[in-house]
């Protein structure tokens, strides 16, 4: 998978989990979070800052990463390349 976040030139690629991990590395204020906490942080920021209704589902970290990416694409915040 390859995605590009809206208004960014960076392209993230790999599995959904790898993409979310790459995104986290670029998030200065979230580098200290665990991956599950980072996913929740993204959902909260999408709602607060961008007024996007992002709903992440899944039980495992892998499922939640895939759900986050799918929601970012669905809402137009990311483009799948």
VOFI-832971 format. One record per residue: residue number from 1; residue in one letter; chain; z, x, y of N, C-alpha, C, O in turn. Coordinates in Angstrom, 1 decimal. Layout:
! VOFI-832971
+-----+-----+-------+--------+--------+--------+--------+--------+--------+--------+--------+--------+--------+--------+--------+
|   n | res | chain |     nw |     nu |     nv |    caw |    cau |    cav |     cw |     cu |     cv |     ow |     ou |     ov |
+-----+-----+-------+--------+--------+--------+--------+--------+--------+--------+--------+--------+--------+--------+--------+
| NUM |   a |     A |      Z |      X |      Y |      Z |      X |      Y |      Z |      X |      Y |      Z |      X |      Y |
...
+-----+-----+-------+--------+--------+--------+--------+--------+--------+--------+--------+--------+--------+--------+--------+
This chain:
! VOFI-832971
+-----+-----+-------+--------+--------+--------+--------+--------+--------+--------+--------+--------+--------+--------+--------+
|   n | res | chain |     nw |     nu |     nv |    caw |    cau |    cav |     cw |     cu |     cv |     ow |     ou |     ov |
+-----+-----+-------+--------+--------+--------+--------+--------+--------+--------+--------+--------+--------+--------+--------+
|   1 |   x |     A |    0.0 |    0.8 |   -1.2 |    0.0 |    0.0 |    0.0 |    0.0 |    0.9 |    1.2 |    0.6 |    2.0 |    1.2 |
|   2 |   x |     A |   -0.7 |    0.4 |    2.3 |   -0.7 |    1.1 |    3.6 |   -0.5 |    0.0 |    4.6 |   -1.2 |   -1.0 |    4.6 |
|   3 |   x |     A |    0.4 |    0.3 |    5.6 |    0.6 |   -0.6 |    6.7 |    0.7 |    0.2 |    8.0 |    1.0 |    1.4 |    8.0 |
|   4 |   x |     A |    0.4 |   -0.6 |    9.0 |    0.6 |    0.0 |   10.4 |    1.4 |   -1.1 |   11.2 |    1.0 |   -2.2 |   11.2 |
|   5 |   x |     A |    2.5 |   -0.7 |   11.8 |    3.3 |   -1.6 |   12.6 |    2.6 |   -1.8 |   13.9 |    1.9 |   -1.0 |   14.5 |
|   6 |   x |     A |    2.7 |   -3.1 |   14.4 |    2.1 |   -3.4 |   15.7 |    2.6 |   -2.5 |   16.7 |    3.7 |   -2.1 |   16.8 |
|   7 |   x |     A |    1.7 |   -2.1 |   17.6 |    1.9 |   -1.2 |   18.7 |    2.4 |    0.2 |   18.3 |    2.9 |    0.9 |   19.2 |
|   8 |   x |     A |    2.1 |    0.6 |   17.1 |    2.4 |    2.0 |   16.7 |    1.2 |    2.6 |   16.1 |    0.3 |    1.9 |   15.5 |
|   9 |   x |     A |    1.0 |    3.9 |   16.2 |   -0.1 |    4.6 |   15.6 |    0.2 |    5.1 |   14.2 |   -0.7 |    5.4 |   13.4 |
|  10 |   x |     A |    1.5 |    5.2 |   13.9 |    1.9 |    5.7 |   12.5 |    1.4 |    4.7 |   11.4 |    1.5 |    3.5 |   11.6 |
|  11 |   x |     A |    1.0 |    5.3 |   10.3 |    0.6 |    4.6 |    9.1 |    1.6 |    4.9 |    8.1 |    1.9 |    6.1 |    7.8 |
|  12 |   x |     A |    2.2 |    3.9 |    7.4 |    3.1 |    4.2 |    6.3 |    2.4 |    3.8 |    5.0 |    1.7 |    2.8 |    5.0 |
|  13 |   x |     A |    2.6 |    4.6 |    4.0 |    1.9 |    4.3 |    2.7 |    2.8 |    4.7 |    1.5 |    3.6 |    5.6 |    1.6 |
|  14 |   x |     A |    2.5 |    4.0 |    0.4 |    3.2 |    4.2 |   -0.8 |    3.6 |    2.9 |   -1.4 |    3.0 |    1.9 |   -1.1 |
|  15 |   x |     A |    4.6 |    2.9 |   -2.2 |    5.2 |    1.7 |   -2.8 |    5.9 |    1.0 |   -1.6 |    6.2 |    1.6 |   -0.6 |
|  16 |   x |     A |    6.2 |   -0.3 |   -1.8 |    7.0 |   -1.0 |   -0.8 |    8.3 |   -0.3 |   -0.4 |    8.6 |   -0.2 |    0.8 |
|  17 |   x |     A |    9.0 |    0.2 |   -1.4 |   10.2 |    0.9 |   -1.2 |   10.0 |    2.2 |   -0.4 |   10.7 |    2.5 |    0.5 |
|  18 |   x |     A |    8.9 |    3.0 |   -0.7 |    8.6 |    4.2 |    0.0 |    8.2 |    3.9 |    1.4 |    8.6 |    4.6 |    2.3 |
|  19 |   x |     A |    7.5 |    2.8 |    1.6 |    7.1 |    2.4 |    3.0 |    8.3 |    2.1 |    3.8 |    8.5 |    2.6 |    5.0 |
|  20 |   x |     A |    9.3 |    1.3 |    3.3 |   10.5 |    1.0 |    4.0 |   11.3 |    2.2 |    4.3 |   11.9 |    2.4 |    5.4 |
|  21 |   x |     A |   11.4 |    3.1 |    3.3 |   12.1 |    4.4 |    3.6 |   11.5 |    5.2 |    4.7 |   12.2 |    5.8 |    5.5 |
|  22 |   x |     A |   10.1 |    5.2 |    4.7 |    9.4 |    6.0 |    5.8 |    9.7 |    5.3 |    7.1 |    9.9 |    6.0 |    8.1 |
|  23 |   x |     A |    9.7 |    4.0 |    7.2 |   10.0 |    3.3 |    8.4 |   11.4 |    3.6 |    8.9 |   11.7 |    3.8 |   10.1 |
|  24 |   x |     A |   12.4 |    3.7 |    7.9 |   13.7 |    4.0 |    8.3 |   13.9 |    5.4 |    8.9 |   14.7 |    5.6 |    9.9 |
|  25 |   x |     A |   13.1 |    6.3 |    8.4 |   13.2 |    7.7 |    9.0 |   12.8 |    7.7 |   10.4 |   13.3 |    8.5 |   11.2 |
|  26 |   x |     A |   11.9 |    6.8 |   10.9 |   11.5 |    6.8 |   12.3 |   12.4 |    5.9 |   13.1 |   12.3 |    5.9 |   14.4 |
|  27 |   x |     A |   13.4 |    5.2 |   12.5 |   14.3 |    4.4 |   13.3 |   15.5 |    5.2 |   13.6 |   16.5 |    5.2 |   12.8 |
|  28 |   x |     A |   15.6 |    5.7 |   14.8 |   16.7 |    6.6 |   15.2 |   18.0 |    6.0 |   15.0 |   19.0 |    6.7 |   14.5 |
|  29 |   x |     A |   18.2 |    4.8 |   15.4 |   19.5 |    4.2 |   15.4 |   19.9 |    3.6 |   14.0 |   21.0 |    3.1 |   13.8 |
|  30 |   x |     A |   19.0 |    3.8 |   13.0 |   19.3 |    3.2 |   11.7 |   19.3 |    4.3 |   10.6 |   19.4 |    3.9 |    9.4 |
|  31 |   x |     A |   19.1 |    5.5 |   10.9 |   19.0 |    6.6 |    9.9 |   20.3 |    6.7 |    9.1 |   20.1 |    7.1 |    7.9 |
|  32 |   x |     A |   21.4 |    6.3 |    9.6 |   22.6 |    6.4 |    8.8 |   22.9 |    5.2 |    7.8 |   23.8 |    5.3 |    7.0 |
|  33 |   x |     A |   22.1 |    4.2 |    7.9 |   22.2 |    3.0 |    7.1 |   21.7 |    3.2 |    5.6 |   20.8 |    4.0 |    5.4 |
|  34 |   x |     A |   22.3 |    2.5 |    4.7 |   21.8 |    2.5 |    3.4 |   20.5 |    1.7 |    3.4 |   20.2 |    1.0 |    4.4 |
|  35 |   x |     A |   19.6 |    1.8 |    2.4 |   18.3 |    1.0 |    2.5 |   18.6 |   -0.5 |    2.5 |   17.9 |   -1.1 |    3.3 |
|  36 |   x |     A |   19.5 |   -1.1 |    1.7 |   19.7 |   -2.5 |    1.9 |   20.2 |   -2.9 |    3.3 |   19.8 |   -3.9 |    3.8 |
|  37 |   x |     A |   21.1 |   -2.0 |    3.9 |   21.6 |   -2.3 |    5.2 |   20.4 |   -2.2 |    6.2 |   20.4 |   -2.9 |    7.2 |
|  38 |   x |     A |   19.5 |   -1.2 |    6.0 |   18.4 |   -1.1 |    6.9 |   17.5 |   -2.3 |    6.9 |   17.0 |   -2.8 |    7.9 |
|  39 |   x |     A |   17.3 |   -2.9 |    5.7 |   16.5 |   -4.1 |    5.6 |   17.1 |   -5.2 |    6.4 |   16.4 |   -5.9 |    7.1 |
|  40 |   x |     A |   18.4 |   -5.4 |    6.2 |   19.1 |   -6.4 |    7.0 |   19.0 |   -6.1 |    8.5 |   18.9 |   -7.0 |    9.3 |
|  41 |   x |     A |   19.1 |   -4.9 |    8.9 |   19.0 |   -4.4 |   10.3 |   17.6 |   -4.8 |   10.8 |   17.5 |   -5.3 |   12.0 |
|  42 |   x |     A |   16.6 |   -4.6 |   10.0 |   15.2 |   -5.0 |   10.4 |   15.1 |   -6.5 |   10.7 |   14.5 |   -7.0 |   11.6 |
|  43 |   x |     A |   15.6 |   -7.3 |    9.7 |   15.6 |   -8.7 |    9.8 |   16.3 |   -9.2 |   11.1 |   15.8 |  -10.0 |   11.8 |
|  44 |   x |     A |   17.5 |   -8.6 |   11.4 |   18.2 |   -9.0 |   12.6 |   17.5 |   -8.6 |   13.8 |   17.5 |   -9.4 |   14.8 |
|  45 |   x |     A |   16.9 |   -7.4 |   13.9 |   16.2 |   -7.0 |   15.1 |   14.9 |   -7.9 |   15.3 |   14.6 |   -8.2 |   16.4 |
|  46 |   x |     A |   14.3 |   -8.2 |   14.2 |   13.1 |   -9.1 |   14.3 |   13.4 |  -10.4 |   14.9 |   12.7 |  -10.9 |   15.8 |
|  47 |   x |     A |   14.6 |  -10.9 |   14.6 |   15.0 |  -12.2 |   15.1 |   15.5 |  -12.1 |   16.5 |   15.1 |  -12.9 |   17.4 |
|  48 |   x |     A |   16.3 |  -11.1 |   16.8 |   16.9 |  -11.0 |   18.1 |   15.9 |  -10.5 |   19.2 |   15.8 |  -11.0 |   20.3 |
|  49 |   x |     A |   15.2 |   -9.4 |   18.8 |   14.3 |   -8.8 |   19.8 |   12.9 |   -9.3 |   19.9 |   12.3 |   -9.3 |   21.0 |
|  50 |   x |     A |   12.4 |   -9.8 |   18.8 |   11.0 |  -10.2 |   18.7 |   10.8 |  -11.7 |   18.5 |    9.7 |  -12.2 |   18.5 |
|  51 |   x |     A |   11.9 |  -12.4 |   18.2 |   11.9 |  -13.8 |   18.0 |   11.0 |  -14.1 |   16.8 |   10.3 |  -15.2 |   16.8 |
|  52 |   x |     A |   11.0 |  -13.3 |   15.8 |   10.3 |  -13.5 |   14.5 |   11.2 |  -14.0 |   13.5 |   12.3 |  -13.6 |   13.3 |
|  53 |   x |     A |   10.7 |  -15.0 |   12.7 |   11.5 |  -15.6 |   11.6 |   11.1 |  -14.9 |   10.4 |   10.2 |  -15.3 |    9.6 |
|  54 |   x |     A |   11.9 |  -13.8 |   10.1 |   11.6 |  -13.0 |    8.9 |   12.6 |  -13.3 |    7.8 |   13.8 |  -13.2 |    8.1 |
|  55 |   x |     A |   12.1 |  -13.8 |    6.7 |   13.0 |  -14.1 |    5.6 |   12.8 |  -13.2 |    4.4 |   11.7 |  -13.2 |    3.8 |
|  56 |   x |     A |   13.8 |  -12.4 |    4.1 |   13.7 |  -11.4 |    3.0 |   14.4 |  -12.0 |    1.8 |   15.5 |  -12.5 |    1.9 |
|  57 |   x |     A |   13.7 |  -12.0 |    0.7 |   14.2 |  -12.5 |   -0.6 |   14.2 |  -11.4 |   -1.6 |   13.6 |  -10.3 |   -1.4 |
|  58 |   x |     A |   14.9 |  -11.6 |   -2.7 |   14.9 |  -10.7 |   -3.9 |   16.3 |  -10.2 |   -4.1 |   17.2 |  -10.2 |   -3.3 |
|  59 |   x |     A |   16.5 |   -9.8 |   -5.4 |   17.8 |   -9.3 |   -5.8 |   17.9 |   -7.8 |   -5.8 |   18.9 |   -7.3 |   -5.4 |
|  60 |   x |     A |   16.8 |   -7.2 |   -6.2 |   16.8 |   -5.7 |   -6.2 |   16.3 |   -5.1 |   -4.8 |   15.7 |   -5.8 |   -4.1 |
|  61 |   x |     A |   16.6 |   -3.9 |   -4.6 |   16.2 |   -3.2 |   -3.4 |   14.6 |   -3.2 |   -3.4 |   14.1 |   -3.4 |   -2.3 |
|  62 |   x |     A |   14.0 |   -3.0 |   -4.5 |   12.6 |   -3.0 |   -4.6 |   12.0 |   -4.3 |   -4.2 |   11.0 |   -4.4 |   -3.4 |
|  63 |   x |     A |   12.6 |   -5.4 |   -4.7 |   12.1 |   -6.7 |   -4.4 |   12.3 |   -7.0 |   -2.9 |   11.4 |   -7.6 |   -2.2 |
|  64 |   x |     A |   13.4 |   -6.6 |   -2.3 |   13.7 |   -6.9 |   -0.9 |   12.8 |   -6.1 |    0.0 |   12.4 |   -6.5 |    1.0 |
|  65 |   x |     A |   12.4 |   -4.8 |   -0.4 |   11.5 |   -4.0 |    0.3 |   10.1 |   -4.7 |    0.3 |    9.5 |   -4.8 |    1.4 |
|  66 |   x |     A |    9.7 |   -5.1 |   -0.8 |    8.4 |   -5.8 |   -0.9 |    8.4 |   -7.1 |   -0.1 |    7.4 |   -7.4 |    0.6 |
|  67 |   x |     A |    9.5 |   -7.8 |   -0.1 |    9.6 |   -9.0 |    0.7 |    9.5 |   -8.7 |    2.2 |    8.9 |   -9.4 |    3.0 |
|  68 |   x |     A |   10.2 |   -7.7 |    2.6 |   10.2 |   -7.3 |    4.0 |    8.8 |   -6.9 |    4.5 |    8.4 |   -7.4 |    5.5 |
|  69 |   x |     A |    8.1 |   -6.1 |    3.7 |    6.7 |   -5.8 |    4.1 |    5.9 |   -7.0 |    4.2 |    5.1 |   -7.2 |    5.1 |
|  70 |   x |     A |    6.0 |   -7.9 |    3.2 |    5.2 |   -9.1 |    3.2 |    5.4 |  -10.0 |    4.4 |    4.5 |  -10.5 |    5.0 |
|  71 |   x |     A |    6.7 |  -10.0 |    4.8 |    7.1 |  -10.8 |    6.0 |    6.6 |  -10.2 |    7.3 |    6.2 |  -10.9 |    8.2 |
|  72 |   x |     A |    6.6 |   -8.9 |    7.3 |    6.1 |   -8.2 |    8.5 |    4.6 |   -8.4 |    8.7 |    4.1 |   -8.6 |    9.8 |
|  73 |   x |     A |    3.9 |   -8.4 |    7.6 |    2.5 |   -8.7 |    7.6 |    2.2 |  -10.2 |    8.0 |    1.4 |  -10.5 |    8.8 |
|  74 |   x |     A |    3.0 |  -11.0 |    7.3 |    2.8 |  -12.5 |    7.5 |    3.0 |  -12.9 |    9.0 |    2.3 |  -13.7 |    9.6 |
|  75 |   x |     A |    4.0 |  -12.2 |    9.6 |    4.3 |  -12.6 |   11.0 |    3.4 |  -11.9 |   12.0 |    3.5 |  -12.1 |   13.2 |
|  76 |   x |     A |    2.6 |  -10.9 |   11.5 |    1.7 |  -10.2 |   12.4 |    2.3 |   -9.0 |   13.0 |    1.7 |   -8.3 |   13.9 |
|  77 |   x |     A |    3.5 |   -8.6 |   12.6 |    4.2 |   -7.4 |   13.2 |    3.6 |   -6.2 |   12.6 |    3.7 |   -5.1 |   13.1 |
|  78 |   x |     A |    3.0 |   -6.3 |   11.4 |    2.4 |   -5.2 |   10.7 |    1.0 |   -5.6 |   10.2 |    0.8 |   -6.8 |    9.9 |
|  79 |   x |     A |    0.1 |   -4.7 |   10.1 |   -1.2 |   -4.9 |    9.5 |   -1.3 |   -4.1 |    8.2 |   -0.9 |   -3.0 |    8.2 |
|  80 |   x |     A |   -1.8 |   -4.8 |    7.2 |   -2.0 |   -4.1 |    5.9 |   -3.4 |   -3.4 |    6.0 |   -4.4 |   -4.1 |    6.4 |
|  81 |   x |     A |   -3.5 |   -2.2 |    5.7 |   -4.7 |   -1.4 |    5.9 |   -5.4 |   -1.2 |    4.5 |   -6.4 |   -0.6 |    4.4 |
+-----+-----+-------+--------+--------+--------+--------+--------+--------+--------+--------+--------+--------+--------+--------+
